[in-house]
Amino acid sequence: MAGCCSHSTCDAGAASPRFRQALWIALGVNAAMFVVEFVAGLAVGSVALWADALDFAGDAANYALSLMVLSWGLLWRARAALLKGVVMTLFGAAVVVRALWAFQHGLVPEPLTMGAVGVLALLANAGVALLLYRFRGGDANMRSVWLCSRNDAIGNLAVILAAAGVFGTGSGLPDLVVALVMSSLALWSGLDIIRHARRDMAHARQGQPAG
């Protein structure tokens, strides 16, 4: 992968105190925002907020897992990234199911609260994404952390646009469209992490640098 360092440098970067501190901050932010968005999503009937809340929960779990494997070898970090890729892919599939259920029941979310929570989530995730930006070019585990934070910020922008669409049309369709877009992003990123993790696992078994 472009920008990836040598095996020894990637290992040192993954276990660095700065990366560990960044992960702890990201873990706290994502755990708190999960609670906020999950409650708000259920209260206002927004599939996009509910999906974003599940994404926060998955990311919090991913950051916790990343903290566990920082000092492990490349093979185990790649295995952890593979697990995270599978989780992201399953998340995307779950959002599709939820969106279809909401469409069948004709749900229309309350747009003002939905938009306000989306703005709060965007500010939180933009801060986390900036914090983790410098670590985006490492091994599969570090890359998966960066992709999680990047996807969150993109998803929050989409939620805000969905709230504006619901407000302007009085229809729940914008909420459902954004939920489906977010699920597609989760599916694509999850598969990308899985591919990268499998490459790192092969390199680790052969004693080669991560690529």
Secondary structure, 3 states (H helix, E strand, C coil): CCCCCCHHHHHHHHCCHHHHHHHHHHHHHHHHHHHHHHHHHHHHCCHHHHHHHHHHHHHHHHHHHHHHHCCCCHHHHHHHHHHHHHHHHHHHHHHHHHHHHHHHHCCCCCHHHHHHHHHHHHHHHHHHHHHHHHHCCCCHHHHHHHHHHHHHHHHHHHHHHHHHHHHHHCCCHHHHHHHHHHHHHHHHHHHHHHHHHHHHHHHHHHCCCCC
